[in-house]
Amino acid sequence: MKTNYKITILTDKTSWMNKYNLKLKQLLEKLGHCVTCINDINELSNGDIAFFLSCYKIVTQEYLLKNKHNIVVHASDLPKGKGWSPMTWQILEGKNVIPITIFEANEKCDAGNYYWKDVIELTGNELIQEWQEKLGEKVVDMCVKFVTKADKLKQIPQQGEESRYSKRCPNDSKLDINKTIKEQFNLLRVVDNEKYPAYFIYKNRVYTLTINSTDLEQ
């Protein structure tokens, strides 16, 4: 049984997931594996396992053939919640228990056989950096688990009704001045103060808001 793998981790260059890739790389290297982190699909080489984490484009068969396993970790209960930013959309829906699916990529969007599912539990007050940290740590844990059990895991076909989330854009961070802060709190939890800040329009002007939090002293 092979115990040392050649592993590649591919993530879009601008993704927040890159810093968690470094932790994943370190953990896998401590287990004796050869690990490379890349941000360009054209740098993908032949190997044993390729992790596609926070990638915004579907990987074609040409690249899928380079590795025995092509692994994606997606924050939804597939086949529900295919597409973009599933955790963001579910937070906007008011959910505090977010399913996570680890699966084999194919040429269709989020359609491959999965290995197992886990969950992330939120308190309901986390801002974007906080819930991204929980998601990043969960992705790292699931990827390490996959590597340690790759030869024993069985693939499970996705079953059930499919749903799909659309790609979010800066306009999705728009606040409604006629609604309360409480009514729009989940929207404030998913905006990014730098990339796509919260904003509202009033009297022909655009007003941009930033949000941060601190705990009250007990």
FENCORTA-V710139 format. One record per backbone hydrogen bond with DSSP energy under -0.5 kcal/mol. CO is the residue of the C=O (numbers start at 1). NH is the residue of the N-H. If there is no record, write none. Layout:
co->CO nh->NH
co->CO nh->NH
//
This chain:
co->3 nh->5
co->5 nh->7
co->5 nh->34
co->6 nh->48
co->6 nh->49
co->7 nh->36
co->8 nh->10
co->8 nh->51
co->9 nh->11
co->9 nh->38
co->10 nh->53
co->12 nh->15
co->15 nh->18
co->16 nh->19
co->17 nh->20
co->17 nh->21
co->18 nh->22
co->19 nh->23
co->20 nh->24
co->21 nh->25
co->22 nh->26
co->23 nh->27
co->24 nh->28
co->25 nh->29
co->26 nh->30
co->27 nh->31
co->28 nh->33
co->29 nh->32
co->33 nh->35
co->34 nh->7
co->36 nh->9
co->38 nh->11
co->39 nh->13
co->40 nh->43
co->41 nh->44
co->47 nh->68
co->48 nh->69
co->49 nh->8
co->50 nh->52
co->50 nh->71
co->51 nh->10
co->51 nh->53
co->52 nh->54
co->52 nh->73
co->54 nh->12
co->60 nh->63
co->60 nh->64
co->61 nh->65
co->63 nh->66
co->64 nh->67
co->66 nh->47
co->69 nh->50
co->70 nh->105
co->71 nh->52
co->72 nh->74
co->72 nh->103
co->74 nh->76
co->74 nh->101
co->76 nh->78
co->77 nh->80
co->79 nh->82
co->79 nh->163
co->82 nh->165
co->85 nh->89
co->86 nh->90
co->87 nh->91
co->88 nh->92
co->89 nh->93
co->90 nh->95
co->91 nh->94
co->96 nh->98
co->96 nh->122
co->97 nh->99
co->98 nh->120
co->100 nh->118
co->101 nh->74
co->101 nh->103
co->102 nh->115
co->102 nh->116
co->103 nh->72
co->108 nh->106
co->108 nh->111
co->113 nh->104
co->114 nh->156
co->116 nh->102
co->118 nh->100
co->120 nh->98
co->120 nh->122
co->127 nh->130
co->127 nh->131
co->128 nh->132
co->129 nh->133
co->130 nh->134
co->131 nh->135
co->132 nh->136
co->133 nh->137
co->134 nh->138
co->135 nh->139
co->136 nh->140
co->137 nh->141
co->138 nh->142
co->139 nh->143
co->140 nh->144
co->141 nh->145
co->142 nh->146
co->143 nh->147
co->144 nh->148
co->145 nh->149
co->146 nh->149
co->146 nh->150
co->147 nh->150
co->149 nh->152
co->149 nh->153
co->156 nh->114
co->163 nh->82
co->165 nh->84
co->169 nh->172
co->170 nh->173
co->171 nh->174
co->173 nh->199
co->175 nh->177
co->176 nh->179
co->180 nh->184
co->182 nh->185
co->184 nh->188
co->185 nh->189
co->186 nh->190
co->187 nh->190
co->187 nh->191
co->191 nh->193
co->192 nh->196
co->196 nh->192
co->198 nh->209
co->199 nh->175
co->200 nh->207
co->202 nh->205
co->205 nh->202
co->205 nh->207
co->207 nh->200
co->209 nh->198
//
